[in-house]
Amino acid sequence: MALDAATIEKLIKDGLPGARVTIEDLRGDGDHYAALVVSPAFKGKTRVQQHQMVYAALQGRMGNELHALALQTSAPEE
């Protein structure tokens, strides 16, 4: 079962409290999304570490219920 944008946003916000999250359905098929995630938790982290934190927040759903997610991450004021 595919995840909808609201569920993806909630999972990320629950896993990264205080994050600003914007989700876009890229194809309108509920299977290919883009996410912009801005979180204070990313401060001092590499881009790879930031992406790993988002994947952790998705609790193993990446590659299963969530087929494709294009990530853009940053700490506030970067």
VEXSE-341534 format. One record per residue: y, x, z of N, C-alpha, C in turn; residue in one letter; residue number from 1. Coordinates in pm, 1 decimal. Layout:
<recs>
rec n_py: Y; n_px: X; n_pz: Z; ca_py: Y; ca_px: X; ca_pz: Z; c_py: Y; c_px: X; c_pz: Z; pafi: A; koldren: NUM
...
</recs>
This chain:
<recs>
rec n_py: -118.2; n_px: 84.6; n_pz: 0.0; ca_py: 0.0; ca_px: 0.0; ca_pz: 0.0; c_py: 124.1; c_px: 88.9; c_pz: 0.0; pafi: M; koldren: 1
rec n_py: 215.9; n_px: 64.3; n_pz: -90.0; ca_py: 338.9; ca_px: 143.5; ca_pz: -101.4; c_py: 435.5; c_px: 110.7; c_pz: 12.2; pafi: A; koldren: 2
rec n_py: 519.7; n_px: 207.8; n_pz: 43.5; ca_py: 622.7; ca_px: 187.2; ca_pz: 144.5; c_py: 749.7; c_px: 137.7; c_pz: 77.3; pafi: L; koldren: 3
rec n_py: 822.9; n_px: 49.2; n_pz: 145.1; ca_py: 951.7; ca_px: 7.2; ca_pz: 91.1; c_py: 1061.5; c_px: 96.0; c_pz: 149.0; pafi: D; koldren: 4
rec n_py: 1179.7; n_px: 89.0; n_pz: 88.6; ca_py: 1292.0; ca_px: 175.4; ca_pz: 127.9; c_py: 1327.8; c_px: 158.9; c_pz: 275.5; pafi: A; koldren: 5
rec n_py: 1325.7; n_px: 36.0; n_pz: 325.3; ca_py: 1362.8; ca_px: 11.7; ca_pz: 465.3; c_py: 1264.5; c_px: 79.7; c_pz: 561.5; pafi: A; koldren: 6
rec n_py: 1137.0; n_px: 78.7; n_pz: 527.6; ca_py: 1035.7; ca_px: 142.2; ca_pz: 612.2; c_py: 1052.3; c_px: 293.7; c_pz: 610.6; pafi: T; koldren: 7
rec n_py: 1077.3; n_px: 349.1; n_pz: 492.9; ca_py: 1099.5; ca_px: 494.0; ca_pz: 482.5; c_py: 1220.0; c_px: 533.5; c_pz: 567.3; pafi: I; koldren: 8
rec n_py: 1328.9; n_px: 458.5; n_pz: 554.1; ca_py: 1449.8; ca_px: 486.9; ca_pz: 631.7; c_py: 1421.3; c_px: 479.9; c_pz: 781.5; pafi: E; koldren: 9
rec n_py: 1349.9; n_px: 376.5; n_pz: 826.2; ca_py: 1319.5; ca_px: 361.0; ca_pz: 968.6; c_py: 1234.1; c_px: 476.6; c_pz: 1019.9; pafi: K; koldren: 10
rec n_py: 1131.7; n_px: 515.3; n_pz: 944.2; ca_py: 1045.7; ca_px: 626.2; ca_pz: 986.5; c_py: 1126.1; c_px: 754.8; c_pz: 1003.5; pafi: L; koldren: 11
rec n_py: 1213.4; n_px: 782.1; n_pz: 908.1; ca_py: 1293.6; ca_px: 904.4; ca_pz: 915.6; c_py: 1390.2; c_px: 897.7; c_pz: 1033.6; pafi: I; koldren: 12
rec n_py: 1456.6; n_px: 783.7; n_pz: 1051.8; ca_py: 1550.6; ca_px: 770.3; ca_pz: 1163.8; c_py: 1479.2; c_px: 776.9; c_pz: 1298.4; pafi: K; koldren: 13
rec n_py: 1359.9; n_px: 720.4; n_pz: 1306.1; ca_py: 1283.1; ca_px: 727.3; ca_pz: 1431.3; c_py: 1241.5; c_px: 871.4; c_pz: 1461.0; pafi: D; koldren: 14
rec n_py: 1205.4; n_px: 946.1; n_pz: 1356.3; ca_py: 1160.9; ca_px: 1084.0; ca_pz: 1373.3; c_py: 1274.0; c_px: 1183.4; c_pz: 1390.5; pafi: G; koldren: 15
rec n_py: 1392.7; n_px: 1146.8; n_pz: 1340.7; ca_py: 1510.6; ca_px: 1233.1; ca_pz: 1350.0; c_py: 1627.4; c_px: 1150.7; c_pz: 1403.6; pafi: L; koldren: 16
rec n_py: 1626.7; n_px: 1122.3; n_pz: 1534.1; ca_py: 1732.7; ca_px: 1038.8; ca_pz: 1591.5; c_py: 1871.9; c_px: 1094.1; c_pz: 1559.6; pafi: P; koldren: 17
rec n_py: 1962.1; n_px: 1004.2; n_pz: 1523.3; ca_py: 2098.5; ca_px: 1043.7; ca_pz: 1490.8; c_py: 2118.7; c_px: 1079.3; c_pz: 1345.0; pafi: G; koldren: 18
rec n_py: 2010.3; n_px: 1075.2; n_pz: 1266.3; ca_py: 2020.5; ca_px: 1109.9; ca_pz: 1124.2; c_py: 2087.4; c_px: 997.2; c_pz: 1046.2; pafi: A; koldren: 19
rec n_py: 2162.6; n_px: 1037.7; n_pz: 943.5; ca_py: 2213.2; ca_px: 942.3; ca_pz: 844.2; c_py: 2117.5; c_px: 950.4; c_pz: 726.3; pafi: R; koldren: 20
rec n_py: 2065.5; n_px: 836.1; n_pz: 686.2; ca_py: 1962.4; ca_px: 832.5; ca_pz: 582.5; c_py: 2002.8; c_px: 733.8; c_pz: 473.7; pafi: V; koldren: 21
rec n_py: 1997.2; n_px: 779.1; n_pz: 349.2; ca_py: 2019.3; ca_px: 693.0; ca_pz: 234.1; c_py: 1897.1; c_px: 704.0; c_pz: 145.1; pafi: T; koldren: 22
rec n_py: 1838.0; n_px: 589.2; n_pz: 112.8; ca_py: 1718.1; ca_px: 585.4; ca_pz: 28.3; c_py: 1751.4; c_px: 514.2; c_pz: -101.9; pafi: I; koldren: 23
rec n_py: 1704.2; n_px: 570.9; n_pz: -212.5; ca_py: 1723.6; ca_px: 509.3; ca_pz: -343.7; c_py: 1588.2; c_px: 498.0; c_pz: -412.9; pafi: E; koldren: 24
rec n_py: 1557.7; n_px: 378.9; n_pz: -463.3; ca_py: 1436.1; ca_px: 357.1; ca_pz: -541.7; c_py: 1467.7; c_px: 401.0; c_pz: -684.2; pafi: D; koldren: 25
rec n_py: 1413.5; n_px: 513.8; n_pz: -726.7; ca_py: 1452.3; ca_px: 576.0; ca_pz: -852.4; c_py: 1409.4; c_px: 498.9; c_pz: -976.7; pafi: L; koldren: 26
rec n_py: 1295.1; n_px: 434.2; n_pz: -970.6; ca_py: 1243.1; ca_px: 365.5; ca_pz: -1089.0; c_py: 1234.4; c_px: 215.3; c_pz: -1071.8; pafi: R; koldren: 27
rec n_py: 1265.0; n_px: 165.5; n_pz: -952.8; ca_py: 1251.4; ca_px: 23.2; ca_pz: -926.8; c_py: 1106.7; c_px: -20.5; c_pz: -910.5; pafi: G; koldren: 28
rec n_py: 1016.9; n_px: 78.3; n_pz: -893.7; ca_py: 874.4; ca_px: 45.4; ca_pz: -883.0; c_py: 821.0; c_px: 54.4; c_pz: -740.0; pafi: D; koldren: 29
rec n_py: 909.6; n_px: 87.4; n_pz: -643.8; ca_py: 865.6; ca_px: 99.4; ca_pz: -505.4; c_py: 772.8; c_px: 216.2; c_pz: -481.8; pafi: G; koldren: 30
rec n_py: 771.5; n_px: 312.1; n_pz: -573.7; ca_py: 678.7; ca_px: 423.8; ca_pz: -563.4; c_py: 745.8; c_px: 560.4; c_pz: -577.6; pafi: D; koldren: 31
rec n_py: 868.4; n_px: 562.4; n_pz: -629.5; ca_py: 942.2; ca_px: 687.1; ca_pz: -651.5; c_py: 1080.8; c_px: 673.7; c_pz: -589.0; pafi: H; koldren: 32
rec n_py: 1104.3; n_px: 749.8; n_pz: -482.8; ca_py: 1228.6; ca_px: 738.8; ca_pz: -407.8; c_py: 1303.1; c_px: 872.2; c_pz: -402.6; pafi: Y; koldren: 33
rec n_py: 1431.8; n_px: 861.1; n_pz: -376.1; ca_py: 1513.9; ca_px: 977.0; ca_pz: -341.4; c_py: 1572.1; c_px: 948.8; c_pz: -203.6; pafi: A; koldren: 34
rec n_py: 1580.6; n_px: 1051.8; n_pz: -120.9; ca_py: 1636.3; ca_px: 1036.4; ca_pz: 13.0; c_py: 1740.7; c_px: 1143.8; c_pz: 37.8; pafi: A; koldren: 35
rec n_py: 1854.2; n_px: 1100.2; n_pz: 91.2; ca_py: 1956.8; ca_px: 1190.7; ca_pz: 141.7; c_py: 1951.5; c_px: 1178.8; c_pz: 292.9; pafi: L; koldren: 36
rec n_py: 1923.2; n_px: 1290.1; n_pz: 359.3; ca_py: 1909.7; ca_px: 1289.7; ca_pz: 505.0; c_py: 2004.2; c_px: 1394.6; c_pz: 562.6; pafi: V; koldren: 37
rec n_py: 2096.6; n_px: 1347.9; n_pz: 646.8; ca_py: 2190.9; ca_px: 1436.8; ca_pz: 715.1; c_py: 2163.1; c_px: 1424.0; c_pz: 864.5; pafi: V; koldren: 38
rec n_py: 2123.1; n_px: 1534.9; n_pz: 926.3; ca_py: 2083.5; ca_px: 1529.7; ca_pz: 1066.8; c_py: 2133.2; c_px: 1652.2; c_pz: 1143.0; pafi: S; koldren: 39
rec n_py: 2184.3; n_px: 1630.5; n_pz: 1264.1; ca_py: 2221.6; ca_px: 1743.9; ca_pz: 1348.5; c_py: 2101.3; c_px: 1832.9; c_pz: 1381.0; pafi: P; koldren: 40
rec n_py: 1981.5; n_px: 1777.3; n_pz: 1376.3; ca_py: 1860.1; ca_px: 1854.3; ca_pz: 1405.4; c_py: 1835.8; c_px: 1962.5; c_pz: 1301.1; pafi: A; koldren: 41
rec n_py: 1900.6; n_px: 1952.1; n_pz: 1185.3; ca_py: 1882.1; ca_px: 2049.8; ca_pz: 1078.3; c_py: 1966.7; c_px: 2175.7; c_pz: 1096.5; pafi: F; koldren: 42
rec n_py: 2060.1; n_px: 2173.5; n_pz: 1190.7; ca_py: 2149.9; ca_px: 2287.7; ca_pz: 1209.0; c_py: 2068.8; c_px: 2414.6; c_pz: 1237.7; pafi: K; koldren: 43
rec n_py: 2095.4; n_px: 2518.4; n_pz: 1158.6; ca_py: 2027.6; ca_px: 2646.0; ca_pz: 1175.7; c_py: 1890.3; c_px: 2653.5; c_pz: 1111.8; pafi: G; koldren: 44
rec n_py: 1845.4; n_px: 2545.6; n_pz: 1048.6; ca_py: 1713.7; ca_px: 2541.7; ca_pz: 985.0; c_py: 1727.0; c_px: 2571.2; c_pz: 836.0; pafi: K; koldren: 45
rec n_py: 1624.6; n_px: 2631.4; n_pz: 778.8; ca_py: 1621.9; ca_px: 2652.9; ca_pz: 633.8; c_py: 1596.1; c_px: 2518.4; c_pz: 565.8; pafi: T; koldren: 46
rec n_py: 1620.9; n_px: 2513.8; n_pz: 436.6; ca_py: 1595.5; ca_px: 2391.5; ca_pz: 360.7; c_py: 1447.9; c_px: 2352.2; c_pz: 369.6; pafi: R; koldren: 47
rec n_py: 1359.0; n_px: 2450.1; n_pz: 363.0; ca_py: 1215.4; ca_px: 2421.9; ca_pz: 374.4; c_py: 1184.0; c_px: 2360.6; c_pz: 511.3; pafi: V; koldren: 48
rec n_py: 1239.9; n_px: 2416.5; n_pz: 617.2; ca_py: 1217.1; ca_px: 2362.4; ca_pz: 751.4; c_py: 1271.6; c_px: 2219.9; c_pz: 762.7; pafi: Q; koldren: 49
rec n_py: 1387.5; n_px: 2194.8; n_pz: 701.9; ca_py: 1445.2; ca_px: 2060.2; ca_pz: 704.3; c_py: 1351.5; c_px: 1960.9; c_pz: 635.9; pafi: Q; koldren: 50
rec n_py: 1299.8; n_px: 1998.9; n_pz: 520.6; ca_py: 1208.5; ca_px: 1910.5; ca_pz: 447.3; c_py: 1080.8; c_px: 1888.0; c_pz: 527.3; pafi: H; koldren: 51
rec n_py: 1030.7; n_px: 1992.4; n_pz: 592.5; ca_py: 911.0; ca_px: 1977.9; ca_pz: 675.2; c_py: 935.7; c_px: 1879.1; c_pz: 789.1; pafi: Q; koldren: 52
rec n_py: 1055.7; n_px: 1879.8; n_pz: 844.2; ca_py: 1090.4; ca_px: 1786.2; ca_pz: 951.5; c_py: 1089.9; c_px: 1642.3; c_pz: 900.4; pafi: M; koldren: 53
rec n_py: 1139.6; n_px: 1621.7; n_pz: 778.9; ca_py: 1138.1; ca_px: 1486.9; ca_pz: 720.2; c_py: 993.8; c_px: 1444.0; c_pz: 694.5; pafi: V; koldren: 54
rec n_py: 912.5; n_px: 1532.7; n_pz: 637.4; ca_py: 772.0; ca_px: 1499.5; ca_pz: 612.4; c_py: 700.3; c_px: 1465.7; c_pz: 743.4; pafi: Y; koldren: 55
rec n_py: 729.4; n_px: 1538.9; n_pz: 849.4; ca_py: 669.0; ca_px: 1510.0; ca_pz: 980.2; c_py: 709.3; c_px: 1371.0; c_pz: 1028.5; pafi: A; koldren: 56
rec n_py: 834.9; n_px: 1334.2; n_pz: 1005.0; ca_py: 882.9; ca_px: 1202.0; ca_pz: 1045.6; c_py: 811.3; c_px: 1091.1; c_pz: 969.2; pafi: A; koldren: 57
rec n_py: 763.3; n_px: 1121.4; n_pz: 849.9; ca_py: 692.2; ca_px: 1021.7; ca_pz: 768.7; c_py: 547.0; c_px: 1005.2; c_pz: 812.2; pafi: L; koldren: 58
rec n_py: 504.2; n_px: 1081.1; n_pz: 910.8; ca_py: 375.0; ca_px: 1064.4; ca_pz: 978.2; c_py: 255.8; c_px: 1058.8; c_pz: 883.4; pafi: Q; koldren: 59
rec n_py: 248.7; n_px: 1153.8; n_pz: 791.1; ca_py: 132.7; ca_px: 1163.3; ca_pz: 703.6; c_py: 130.8; c_px: 1065.6; c_pz: 587.2; pafi: G; koldren: 60
rec n_py: 237.4; n_px: 990.3; n_pz: 570.2; ca_py: 240.0; ca_px: 892.1; ca_pz: 461.1; c_py: 275.0; c_px: 953.5; c_pz: 325.6; pafi: R; koldren: 61
rec n_py: 336.2; n_px: 1073.2; n_pz: 327.0; ca_py: 371.9; ca_px: 1139.4; ca_pz: 201.2; c_py: 243.8; c_px: 1174.1; c_pz: 126.2; pafi: M; koldren: 62
rec n_py: 236.7; n_px: 1134.8; n_pz: -0.1; ca_py: 117.8; ca_px: 1158.6; ca_pz: -79.9; c_py: 13.4; c_px: 1049.2; c_pz: -65.9; pafi: G; koldren: 63
rec n_py: 34.2; n_px: 959.4; n_pz: 27.4; ca_py: -55.9; ca_px: 845.4; ca_pz: 45.4; c_py: 18.6; c_px: 717.3; c_pz: 7.3; pafi: N; koldren: 64
rec n_py: 76.2; n_px: 650.0; n_pz: 106.0; ca_py: 154.0; ca_px: 529.3; ca_pz: 76.4; c_py: 282.4; c_px: 562.0; c_pz: 0.5; pafi: E; koldren: 65
rec n_py: 330.3; n_px: 683.7; n_pz: 15.5; ca_py: 453.9; ca_px: 726.5; ca_pz: -50.0; c_py: 418.4; c_px: 831.8; c_pz: -154.3; pafi: L; koldren: 66
rec n_py: 430.9; n_px: 794.3; n_pz: -280.2; ca_py: 387.3; ca_px: 881.3; ca_pz: -389.2; c_py: 485.2; c_px: 995.2; c_pz: -416.6; pafi: H; koldren: 67
rec n_py: 614.7; n_px: 963.0; n_pz: -429.9; ca_py: 713.5; ca_px: 1065.3; ca_pz: -467.5; c_py: 842.8; c_px: 1044.3; c_pz: -390.8; pafi: A; koldren: 68
rec n_py: 892.8; n_px: 1152.9; n_pz: -333.0; ca_py: 1018.2; ca_px: 1148.1; ca_pz: -258.6; c_py: 1100.1; c_px: 1273.9; c_pz: -289.9; pafi: L; koldren: 69
rec n_py: 1210.4; n_px: 1254.6; n_pz: -360.2; ca_py: 1301.5; ca_px: 1364.9; ca_pz: -387.5; c_py: 1395.3; c_px: 1375.6; c_pz: -267.9; pafi: A; koldren: 70
rec n_py: 1393.3; n_px: 1490.5; n_pz: -201.9; ca_py: 1470.6; ca_px: 1508.1; ca_pz: -78.7; c_py: 1595.7; c_px: 1592.0; c_pz: -99.8; pafi: L; koldren: 71
rec n_py: 1703.8; n_px: 1546.8; n_pz: -38.6; ca_py: 1824.4; ca_px: 1626.7; ca_pz: -25.5; c_py: 1858.6; c_px: 1622.0; c_pz: 123.2; pafi: Q; koldren: 72
rec n_py: 1862.3; n_px: 1737.6; n_pz: 188.2; ca_py: 1885.0; ca_px: 1743.0; ca_pz: 332.1; c_py: 1999.7; c_px: 1836.3; c_pz: 365.7; pafi: T; koldren: 73
rec n_py: 2064.8; n_px: 1808.1; n_pz: 477.9; ca_py: 2170.2; ca_px: 1897.9; ca_pz: 527.5; c_py: 2203.3; c_px: 1862.0; c_pz: 671.2; pafi: S; koldren: 74
rec n_py: 2263.8; n_px: 1958.0; n_pz: 739.2; ca_py: 2322.1; ca_px: 1931.7; ca_pz: 870.7; c_py: 2461.6; c_px: 1875.5; c_pz: 845.2; pafi: A; koldren: 75
rec n_py: 2517.5; n_px: 1801.3; n_pz: 940.3; ca_py: 2653.1; ca_px: 1750.0; ca_pz: 921.8; c_py: 2750.8; c_px: 1864.8; c_pz: 895.9; pafi: P; koldren: 76
rec n_py: 2848.2; n_px: 1840.3; n_pz: 809.9; ca_py: 2956.7; ca_px: 1934.9; ca_pz: 777.8; c_py: 2907.0; c_px: 2062.3; c_pz: 711.0; pafi: E; koldren: 77
rec n_py: 2796.8; n_px: 2054.0; n_pz: 634.4; ca_py: 2748.9; ca_px: 2170.3; ca_pz: 558.3; c_py: 2807.1; c_px: 2166.9; c_pz: 419.2; pafi: E; koldren: 78
</recs>
